[in-house]
Amino acid sequence: MLALSRKILVFALTAVATLSGSAQPAIQPTADINKVPVAAQPSPHFDADAATEAYLALMPPAAVARSNAYFEGGYWLILWDFLYGAAICLLLLNLRWSARMRDFAARITRFRWLQVFLYWLQYMVVTTILGLPLAWYEGLFREQQYGMATQTFGPWMGDQLKALLLGIFMGGLVAMLLFAIVRRFPKSWWLWGSVAGVGVSILGIAIAPVYIRPVFNKITKLNDPRITVPILRLARANGIPVNDVYEIDASRQTTRMSADVSGFAGTTRITLNDNLLRRGSPEEIEAVMGHEMGHYVLNHVLEDIIFLTIVITVSMAFLFWSLQWTIERWRTRWGISDPSDPAVLPLASLLFSILFFVLTPVMNSETRMHEKQADMFGLNAARQPDGFAQAAIHLGEYRKMRPGPIEEIIFFDHPSGYNRIHSAMVWKSQNLQLFENEPPQQAAH
């Protein structure tokens, strides 16, 4: 099995190194989106609908078509990710690779906890190798085709290897914990496993900004007062306990623009990626940061943890029931004895993937609700509706701007670009007095 895995790895690496090309440039707006369109200028006859259409018109038809194609292709990738992952799980089960990996670990050591870790190491390596072709297509080749990846195959593969090593170490610790719980509480492991899962998730949220991100990117303190002073002023006004702003070199991987206020319990950090700093106007940066601070002030991290607790508990209960049924039915064929057997992992992964594939609209809707709330907070806090519209257009380089209502409910984890710009223009129409004394801005046509 390991020899076959090595052959698959060599073949996959050769194939992707041959096929992987250089990044293609994204289609940029024909007008300068940092200039407010005529219809969006404050006036006694300001119309939110007309202002929204004026902003949307800054995107040329070719850019709209490309964005739509990219985002709609993602719908299919949800399906292919599920089917491809399910196929890998079934392969490991039906060819009894999983049982052989468990037996190999058992021959190495008699300690159950160490057997779990050794099994996990093999599982991570084999599934990473088998999943590499789709991961390359989705994470590098397709991103290059749509002008969003800045990496070539070598640096991309380096990040994949880092992720694999982190997954082996951190995932191995979690696996040992969960299997120990299953052995200790054979009748109620789903409940105690839920508690452990929530605890691990909270720990991950806390340590990721400080300890995980620097593995993949360089994070430095931002010292430009033109950027930091307005952001820190906004943070202090909203009770966010930070004294510095950080920059992350996301441009080494992507052209996408982003920022966040992440962490909690002493690890809260404001981070802007260098694409936003390079391409965004000061108004856009303030608007984006107002949105991100909204997540913090509105306690979305806590609400997400509560929602995650419910999801994890339901998932563990589903796994408890479904594992009993499937093991009883296919125990002999797969060589799995009971839920405490490490060889059960591909089956557990398969059952989890089925559940979360079905729950895709639910998970997206919960996130989209929080994003909408953060949008409104950001508009009220930063008071930069035009900056907000500019950010929506930049995000429109890879997010469909005008989806149908059902399409948005199922596939969007953020409000659509149209809805975000329209909300900003409605807010502007209701707060025109804030802009009455501003000097006229050069308009984009």
Backbone torsions as a table, in degrees:
resi	resn	phi	psi	omega
1	MET	NA	-44.4	-178.9
2	LEU	-67.4	-33.9	176.8
3	ALA	-65.0	-41.7	177.6
4	LEU	-63.1	-40.3	179.5
5	SER	-60.7	-41.3	179.2
6	ARG	-64.3	-38.7	178.1
7	LYS	-64.3	-41.7	178.1
8	ILE	-61.9	-42.4	-179.5
9	LEU	-62.5	-46.0	179.7
10	VAL	-61.3	-43.9	179.4
11	PHE	-63.0	-45.0	-177.7
12	ALA	-64.5	-44.3	-179.2
13	LEU	-65.0	-39.2	177.9
14	THR	-64.2	-43.0	-178.4
15	ALA	-64.3	-47.9	-175.9
16	VAL	-71.5	-33.4	177.9
17	ALA	-66.0	-32.0	178.9
18	THR	-75.2	-42.0	-173.7
19	LEU	-82.5	-28.7	-173.4
20	SER	-68.6	125.0	-178.5
21	GLY	-111.6	-171.3	179.5
22	SER	-83.3	157.4	-177.5
23	ALA	-68.5	142.7	176.8
24	GLN	-99.1	145.1	-177.5
25	PRO	-70.3	144.6	175.6
26	ALA	-73.9	155.0	176.6
27	ILE	-78.9	121.2	-176.7
28	GLN	-93.7	155.0	175.2
29	PRO	-57.9	147.4	-179.9
30	THR	-73.8	-25.7	179.6
31	ALA	-109.2	162.1	176.2
32	ASP	-75.6	109.2	-174.9
33	ILE	-73.7	-9.5	176.4
34	ASN	-78.6	-5.5	175.5
35	LYS	-104.6	133.8	-173.7
36	VAL	-73.6	126.3	178.1
37	PRO	-60.1	157.3	-177.7
38	VAL	-55.2	-47.5	-176.3
39	ALA	-67.9	-15.8	179.8
40	ALA	-99.1	-0.6	176.3
41	GLN	-68.8	141.6	178.0
42	PRO	-63.1	134.3	179.2
43	SER	-161.0	162.9	178.3
44	PRO	-61.3	-20.6	-177.8
45	HIS	-109.0	26.8	-177.8
46	PHE	-58.5	132.3	-179.3
47	ASP	-124.1	118.1	-176.1
48	ALA	-61.9	-38.6	-179.9
49	ASP	-66.0	-44.5	179.5
50	ALA	-65.7	-39.3	178.5
51	ALA	-63.6	-40.1	178.3
52	THR	-61.9	-46.3	-179.9
53	GLU	-65.0	-33.6	179.0
54	ALA	-65.5	-40.3	176.7
55	TYR	-67.4	-43.0	-179.7
56	LEU	-63.4	-29.9	-180.0
57	ALA	-69.2	-14.2	177.2
58	LEU	-68.6	-18.3	177.5
59	MET	-88.0	118.2	178.9
60	PRO	-65.4	155.2	-178.7
61	PRO	-53.6	-37.2	-179.7
62	ALA	-64.3	-38.1	178.9
63	ALA	-69.0	-39.4	177.7
64	VAL	-63.0	-45.6	-179.3
65	ALA	-63.1	-40.7	-179.2
66	ARG	-68.1	-41.8	177.9
67	SER	-63.0	-44.1	179.1
68	ASN	-61.5	-44.2	-178.7
69	ALA	-63.8	-41.8	-180.0
70	TYR	-63.8	-49.2	-174.6
71	PHE	-69.3	-41.7	179.8
72	GLU	-67.3	-31.5	173.6
73	GLY	-61.8	-28.8	177.3
74	GLY	-65.2	-27.1	176.5
75	TYR	-60.9	-44.8	179.9
76	TRP	-67.7	-34.2	-179.8
77	LEU	-65.4	-30.9	174.4
78	ILE	-58.0	-44.2	179.2
79	LEU	-68.3	-46.3	-177.4
80	TRP	-67.1	-36.5	175.9
81	ASP	-59.4	-43.5	-179.9
82	PHE	-65.0	-48.4	-176.7
83	LEU	-67.5	-41.3	-179.6
84	TYR	-65.1	-44.2	178.2
85	GLY	-64.2	-39.7	178.0
86	ALA	-63.6	-39.0	179.4
87	ALA	-63.7	-40.2	178.5
88	ILE	-63.6	-44.2	179.2
89	CYS	-60.8	-45.7	-179.3
90	LEU	-66.5	-34.1	176.6
91	LEU	-62.5	-47.6	179.9
92	LEU	-62.7	-34.6	-179.1
93	LEU	-77.5	-51.0	-171.4
94	ASN	-74.5	-28.6	174.4
95	LEU	-88.0	1.6	178.6
96	ARG	61.1	23.4	174.2
97	TRP	-61.3	-39.3	-178.6
98	SER	-63.1	-44.6	178.6
99	ALA	-62.8	-37.7	-179.8
100	ARG	-69.8	-36.1	176.5
101	MET	-64.7	-39.3	176.0
102	ARG	-63.9	-45.0	-179.4
103	ASP	-63.2	-38.4	178.1
104	PHE	-62.5	-44.1	178.7
105	ALA	-63.0	-37.9	-179.5
106	ALA	-67.8	-30.4	177.6
107	ARG	-73.3	-26.5	-178.5
108	ILE	-75.2	-40.7	-174.7
109	THR	-148.7	153.7	177.2
110	ARG	-93.9	-8.0	-178.7
111	PHE	-79.2	123.9	-175.2
112	ARG	-62.5	-41.0	-177.5
113	TRP	-64.8	-36.1	179.2
114	LEU	-75.2	-32.3	174.3
115	GLN	-60.2	-41.1	178.5
116	VAL	-61.9	-44.2	-179.0
117	PHE	-65.4	-42.7	179.7
118	LEU	-65.9	-37.4	175.0
119	TYR	-63.4	-45.8	-178.5
120	TRP	-59.5	-40.9	178.6
121	LEU	-58.9	-47.7	178.8
122	GLN	-63.2	-42.8	-178.4
123	TYR	-61.0	-44.5	-179.9
124	MET	-64.2	-43.5	-179.0
125	VAL	-64.4	-48.2	-176.2
126	VAL	-66.3	-45.5	-178.8
127	THR	-68.4	-32.7	176.1
128	THR	-65.0	-43.4	178.9
129	ILE	-62.9	-48.1	-178.2
130	LEU	-66.3	-31.8	-179.0
131	GLY	-88.2	-3.0	-174.6
132	LEU	-60.2	-43.6	-178.7
133	PRO	-58.0	-46.1	180.0
134	LEU	-70.5	-37.9	178.5
135	ALA	-61.7	-41.2	178.4
136	TRP	-64.5	-46.3	-178.6
137	TYR	-61.7	-46.0	-175.1
138	GLU	-76.2	-38.7	-172.4
139	GLY	-93.3	-18.6	-177.8
140	LEU	-128.9	-61.3	-173.7
141	PHE	-59.0	-48.8	-178.5
142	ARG	-66.8	-38.5	177.8
143	GLU	-64.0	-36.7	176.1
144	GLN	-66.3	-42.1	-178.3
145	GLN	-61.6	-31.6	-179.4
146	TYR	-99.8	12.5	171.9
147	GLY	74.4	25.1	-177.6
148	MET	-112.3	-21.6	178.3
149	ALA	-86.9	137.6	174.7
150	THR	-109.0	-4.8	179.7
151	GLN	-88.8	154.5	165.0
152	THR	-100.5	-178.6	-171.7
153	PHE	-61.3	-41.9	-176.2
154	GLY	-58.7	-57.0	178.5
155	PRO	-61.2	-37.0	178.2
156	TRP	-61.9	-44.7	179.7
157	MET	-64.3	-34.5	176.3
158	GLY	-59.9	-42.4	177.6
159	ASP	-65.6	-36.4	178.7
160	GLN	-64.7	-39.1	178.8
161	LEU	-67.5	-38.4	175.5
162	LYS	-61.4	-44.9	179.5
163	ALA	-62.4	-38.6	178.8
164	LEU	-63.2	-45.2	-179.7
165	LEU	-64.1	-41.8	176.0
166	LEU	-62.7	-41.7	179.7
167	GLY	-63.8	-38.6	178.7
168	ILE	-64.6	-47.6	-176.0
169	PHE	-71.5	-57.7	-175.1
170	MET	-71.3	-42.3	178.2
171	GLY	-65.3	-34.2	177.8
172	GLY	-63.0	-39.9	177.3
173	LEU	-63.2	-42.8	179.3
174	VAL	-65.9	-42.1	179.5
175	ALA	-61.0	-43.9	178.6
176	MET	-60.7	-40.8	179.2
177	LEU	-63.8	-47.2	-175.5
178	LEU	-68.6	-41.1	179.0
179	PHE	-69.2	-31.5	174.6
180	ALA	-64.1	-38.7	177.4
181	ILE	-65.0	-42.3	179.5
182	VAL	-61.7	-41.6	179.2
183	ARG	-68.4	-37.8	-176.2
184	ARG	-76.6	-33.9	-176.8
185	PHE	-126.9	73.4	-174.1
186	PRO	-63.8	-23.1	-178.7
187	LYS	-98.4	-17.0	-176.2
188	SER	-135.0	24.7	-175.9
189	TRP	-64.1	-26.2	-179.6
190	TRP	-63.2	-35.8	-179.4
191	LEU	-73.2	-48.8	179.7
192	TRP	-70.1	-30.8	174.7
193	GLY	-65.3	-34.6	176.6
194	SER	-64.4	-43.0	178.4
195	VAL	-60.8	-45.0	179.3
196	ALA	-64.7	-40.7	-179.9
197	GLY	-62.3	-41.6	178.3
198	VAL	-66.2	-42.3	179.2
199	GLY	-61.6	-42.1	178.2
200	VAL	-64.6	-39.8	179.7
201	SER	-63.4	-43.3	178.8
202	ILE	-62.8	-43.0	178.4
203	LEU	-61.5	-40.8	179.2
204	GLY	-63.1	-41.5	178.8
205	ILE	-62.0	-38.1	-176.5
206	ALA	-72.7	-41.1	-171.6
207	ILE	-92.5	-18.7	-173.9
208	ALA	-56.4	-47.3	-177.0
209	PRO	-62.4	-32.6	-172.2
210	VAL	-94.5	-34.5	-171.2
211	TYR	-115.1	-25.6	-176.3
212	ILE	-94.5	-47.5	-179.0
213	ARG	-54.4	-44.0	-177.9
214	PRO	-63.1	-14.4	177.0
215	VAL	-67.4	-31.5	-174.0
216	PHE	-106.3	-24.1	-175.5
217	ASN	-142.1	155.7	175.2
218	LYS	-86.7	127.1	-179.4
219	ILE	-116.8	123.2	-177.9
220	THR	-128.1	155.2	177.8
221	LYS	-72.0	132.5	179.6
222	LEU	-85.7	126.3	-174.4
223	ASN	-115.1	13.9	178.6
224	ASP	-85.8	106.6	-176.3
225	PRO	-62.9	-23.8	177.0
226	ARG	-62.9	-27.3	179.1
227	ILE	-97.2	-47.0	-170.5
228	THR	-73.5	-37.2	-176.0
229	VAL	-61.0	-51.0	178.4
230	PRO	-61.8	-37.2	-178.5
231	ILE	-67.5	-46.8	-179.7
232	LEU	-67.7	-34.3	175.2
233	ARG	-61.3	-43.6	178.8
234	LEU	-65.8	-39.3	179.4
235	ALA	-64.9	-45.9	180.0
236	ARG	-64.1	-37.8	179.9
237	ALA	-64.6	-21.0	-177.5
238	ASN	-114.8	17.0	171.8
239	GLY	70.0	30.5	179.6
240	ILE	-94.8	120.9	-171.4
241	PRO	-80.7	72.0	177.2
242	VAL	-133.3	150.9	177.8
243	ASN	-120.2	-8.0	-176.8
244	ASP	-136.1	161.1	174.1
245	VAL	-121.5	139.2	-175.9
246	TYR	-117.1	153.1	177.4
247	GLU	-117.0	138.1	178.1
248	ILE	-118.5	137.8	-175.1
249	ASP	-84.3	61.2	-178.9
250	ALA	-63.9	-20.5	-177.5
251	SER	-65.2	-14.0	176.0
252	ARG	-71.0	-14.5	-179.7
253	GLN	-119.8	-33.9	-169.5
254	THR	-149.8	163.9	173.0
255	THR	-96.6	-1.7	-176.5
256	ARG	-67.7	148.0	178.9
257	MET	-103.7	138.3	179.6
258	SER	-161.9	168.1	174.8
259	ALA	-159.8	165.7	177.0
260	ASP	-163.4	159.3	167.1
261	VAL	-114.3	105.8	-170.7
262	SER	-120.8	166.5	178.9
263	GLY	81.6	175.9	174.6
264	PHE	-168.8	177.3	178.4
265	ALA	54.3	48.7	176.4
266	GLY	94.1	-5.2	179.7
267	THR	-113.2	14.3	-179.1
268	THR	-61.1	133.7	-176.2
269	ARG	-147.7	135.4	173.7
270	ILE	-95.9	124.8	-176.9
271	THR	-133.7	130.8	174.1
272	LEU	-115.2	138.4	176.0
273	ASN	-84.0	157.0	-172.5
274	ASP	-68.5	-20.7	175.1
275	ASN	-65.8	-41.2	177.2
276	LEU	-64.9	-41.9	-179.7
277	LEU	-65.4	-34.8	-177.5
278	ARG	-80.7	-38.4	-171.7
279	ARG	-102.7	-22.3	-174.8
280	GLY	-86.9	145.4	173.8
281	SER	-75.3	163.8	175.7
282	PRO	-56.3	-37.5	178.8
283	GLU	-65.4	-40.0	179.8
284	GLU	-66.7	-41.9	179.3
285	ILE	-61.8	-43.6	177.9
286	GLU	-63.2	-41.2	179.6
287	ALA	-62.8	-44.9	179.3
288	VAL	-62.3	-43.7	-179.0
289	MET	-69.1	-33.3	174.3
290	GLY	-60.2	-42.2	177.2
291	HIS	-62.4	-48.5	-177.1
292	GLU	-64.7	-37.4	176.9
293	MET	-66.8	-27.5	176.6
294	GLY	-59.0	-39.0	178.0
295	HIS	-59.2	-39.9	-178.8
296	TYR	-71.4	-50.3	-174.6
297	VAL	-66.3	-35.4	-179.1
298	LEU	-84.1	9.2	175.9
299	ASN	59.0	37.6	-179.7
300	HIS	-67.5	-28.8	176.6
301	VAL	-62.6	-45.1	178.9
302	LEU	-64.6	-44.1	179.8
303	GLU	-64.8	-36.5	176.8
304	ASP	-65.3	-37.8	178.2
305	ILE	-65.3	-40.2	177.4
306	ILE	-63.4	-46.4	178.3
307	PHE	-62.3	-42.2	179.6
308	LEU	-63.6	-36.6	177.6
309	THR	-60.4	-44.0	178.7
310	ILE	-63.9	-46.0	-178.0
311	VAL	-63.6	-44.8	-179.7
312	ILE	-63.8	-42.1	-179.7
313	THR	-64.3	-45.7	177.4
314	VAL	-62.2	-40.7	-179.4
315	SER	-64.6	-42.4	179.5
316	MET	-66.9	-38.8	176.9
317	ALA	-64.4	-42.6	175.9
318	PHE	-61.2	-41.9	-179.6
319	LEU	-66.0	-40.8	179.2
320	PHE	-58.0	-47.1	-178.6
321	TRP	-70.9	-46.9	-173.7
322	SER	-71.0	-33.3	177.3
323	LEU	-65.3	-41.5	178.5
324	GLN	-57.8	-44.7	-176.8
325	TRP	-69.5	-46.2	-176.0
326	THR	-71.5	-38.5	178.7
327	ILE	-65.3	-41.9	178.2
328	GLU	-60.5	-34.9	-175.6
329	ARG	-82.3	-37.1	-172.8
330	TRP	-123.2	21.9	-177.9
331	ARG	-54.4	-49.1	-176.0
332	THR	-67.6	-42.2	-177.2
333	ARG	-64.8	-39.3	-175.3
334	TRP	-94.8	-13.2	-179.3
335	GLY	72.5	33.6	-180.0
336	ILE	-109.4	131.6	-176.5
337	SER	-89.3	-47.6	-175.9
338	ASP	-164.1	176.1	-177.7
339	PRO	-62.4	-17.8	178.3
340	SER	-85.5	-2.9	178.7
341	ASP	-77.8	122.4	179.8
342	PRO	-55.5	-27.5	-179.3
343	ALA	-65.9	-7.1	179.5
344	VAL	-77.2	-11.2	-171.4
345	LEU	-56.7	-45.0	177.7
346	PRO	-60.8	-35.0	178.3
347	LEU	-67.6	-43.2	177.3
348	ALA	-62.1	-40.6	177.9
349	SER	-62.9	-41.1	179.4
350	LEU	-63.5	-45.1	-178.9
351	LEU	-66.2	-40.8	176.4
352	PHE	-61.8	-43.0	-177.7
353	SER	-64.8	-36.7	176.7
354	ILE	-62.7	-47.2	-178.6
355	LEU	-61.7	-47.5	-175.0
356	PHE	-76.1	-23.5	171.4
357	PHE	-63.8	-43.1	178.3
358	VAL	-67.0	-34.5	-176.5
359	LEU	-85.2	5.2	-177.4
360	THR	-50.5	-50.0	179.6
361	PRO	-62.5	-34.3	-179.6
362	VAL	-67.6	-46.6	-179.8
363	MET	-64.0	-42.3	178.6
364	ASN	-63.8	-40.6	-176.9
365	SER	-67.4	-38.3	178.3
366	GLU	-63.7	-43.5	178.8
367	THR	-66.6	-42.8	-178.1
368	ARG	-62.8	-35.2	177.8
369	MET	-62.6	-44.9	178.5
370	HIS	-66.0	-38.0	178.6
371	GLU	-64.3	-39.5	177.7
372	LYS	-63.6	-43.0	177.9
373	GLN	-62.7	-41.7	178.6
374	ALA	-66.4	-34.7	175.6
375	ASP	-57.7	-49.4	-177.2
376	MET	-67.7	-38.0	175.7
377	PHE	-61.6	-45.4	-178.3
378	GLY	-61.6	-39.0	177.9
379	LEU	-63.5	-42.4	-179.3
380	ASN	-72.8	-32.4	-177.0
381	ALA	-81.0	-49.6	-175.2
382	ALA	-86.8	-26.4	-179.8
383	ARG	55.4	46.7	-179.1
384	GLN	-128.9	67.7	-177.6
385	PRO	-61.8	-35.4	179.1
386	ASP	-71.4	-38.1	174.0
387	GLY	-62.1	-35.7	178.1
388	PHE	-66.4	-41.4	177.8
389	ALA	-64.7	-39.0	177.8
390	GLN	-62.2	-41.3	179.1
391	ALA	-63.9	-39.7	179.6
392	ALA	-63.0	-36.9	178.1
393	ILE	-68.5	-41.5	176.4
394	HIS	-61.0	-42.4	177.5
395	LEU	-67.0	-24.6	178.4
396	GLY	-68.0	-6.4	175.2
397	GLU	-66.6	-21.5	179.3
398	TYR	-139.6	9.2	175.3
399	ARG	-124.9	131.5	179.7
400	LYS	-60.7	131.0	-173.0
401	MET	-83.8	-32.9	-175.0
402	ARG	-127.7	73.2	176.2
403	PRO	-79.9	163.9	170.4
404	GLY	-73.4	161.6	-176.0
405	PRO	-61.4	-42.5	178.7
406	ILE	-68.1	-39.9	177.7
407	GLU	-58.6	-41.6	-179.2
408	GLU	-67.9	-39.6	-179.6
409	ILE	-63.3	-42.5	-173.9
410	ILE	-79.0	-45.7	-166.6
411	PHE	-107.6	-14.2	-173.4
412	PHE	-98.4	125.4	172.6
413	ASP	-98.0	3.7	171.2
414	HIS	-133.9	156.3	171.5
415	PRO	-58.8	150.2	179.4
416	SER	-66.1	160.4	178.9
417	GLY	-58.1	-41.7	179.3
418	TYR	-59.5	-48.7	-178.0
419	ASN	-64.2	-34.9	-179.4
420	ARG	-70.6	-43.2	178.2
421	ILE	-66.2	-41.9	-179.6
422	HIS	-62.7	-41.6	177.5
423	SER	-60.9	-40.8	179.3
424	ALA	-65.0	-40.0	-179.1
425	MET	-73.5	-33.2	173.7
426	VAL	-64.7	-43.4	177.5
427	TRP	-59.9	-42.6	-179.7
428	LYS	-64.0	-40.1	-179.8
429	SER	-63.2	-29.0	-178.5
430	GLN	-91.8	-2.7	-179.7
431	ASN	-134.5	36.7	-177.0
432	LEU	-61.4	-25.7	-179.1
433	GLN	-62.5	-23.5	179.1
434	LEU	-70.1	-20.1	-173.8
435	PHE	-112.1	2.8	-174.4
436	GLU	-64.9	-36.6	-176.2
437	ASN	-94.4	5.5	178.7
438	GLU	-76.7	145.7	176.8
439	PRO	-66.3	148.7	-179.8
440	PRO	-58.0	138.5	178.7
441	GLN	-98.9	146.2	176.7
442	GLN	-64.3	131.1	-173.3
443	ALA	-91.6	150.2	172.9
444	ALA	-95.1	135.7	-178.4
445	HIS	-109.1	NA	NA
